[in-house]
């Protein structure tokens, strides 16, 4: 009997676990839960005889991958997969996957939660501004960017996007104007919403050159990864542009300094909350289980990220 291990420091909702179990039971697999584990050693022990693993934000290090002697596939229930050591997976012949699109609406709604909270002055009773008529730039136009665009249309915002990997005609179909460069996007938009992945090319790629292009009262919204921001440049731009603001559900390392020096010009959530909805939790978990079954039974690698 094949064994599927769910290893989650932050457990799935019970409904998600029930949905995953329904999928694995139907396939004749054994499902094992490792929730709120206390150490990597505990995880490594549980993974020793697992054929497949489902994780969330847990760090699947080379040591964990190596300890899972029978592992054939690991799925990150979510879009980002920088918490999986892909080199280690490649060395062992383990297929790594994510579940793109399952939490897209949750992240998109949070983008607007952050923006509304900020432009209405944190609901402190004073007069704020509106989103209608403002220019919103989408840096990357994948699943989340599309959901953000759909919501923004309801707010009456002007929409722009830069994504060199998406055909401009596809972007235009959604009522969004494609732009030819990052510089153009940052230079003309009142708000820029970041949806790029974290990798060797994008880490610290959002720096002084781009941020200084933004209008004086521009707002940068980051529901992607904190690593894509050059934090030294961010502090410099906050200092030089008194109207500039930074909103994130992935608070920077310099959070305390920003909170101390730039009151009213930031919004940070308590932790990364983009996918923290019941719906996203359930959707991603069940998608991960289905992908595991489809891979083990049919060899389906549609969502493989370490090709």
Secondary structure, 3 states (H helix, E strand, C coil): CCEEEEEECCCCCHHHHHHHHHHHHHHCCEEEEEECCCCHHHHHHHHCCCCEEEECCCCECHHHHHHCCCCCEEEECCCCCCCECHHHHHHHCCEEEECCCCCHHHHHHHHHHHHHHHHCHHHCCCCCCCCCCCEEEEECCCHHHHHHHHHHHHHCCEEEEECCCCCHHHHHHCCCEECCCHHHHHHHCCEEEECCCCCCCCCCCECHHHHCCCCCCCEEEECCCHHHECHHHHHHHHHHCCCCEEEECCCCCCHHHHHHHCCCCEEECCCCCCCCCHHHHHHHHHHHHHHHHHHHHHCCCCCECCC
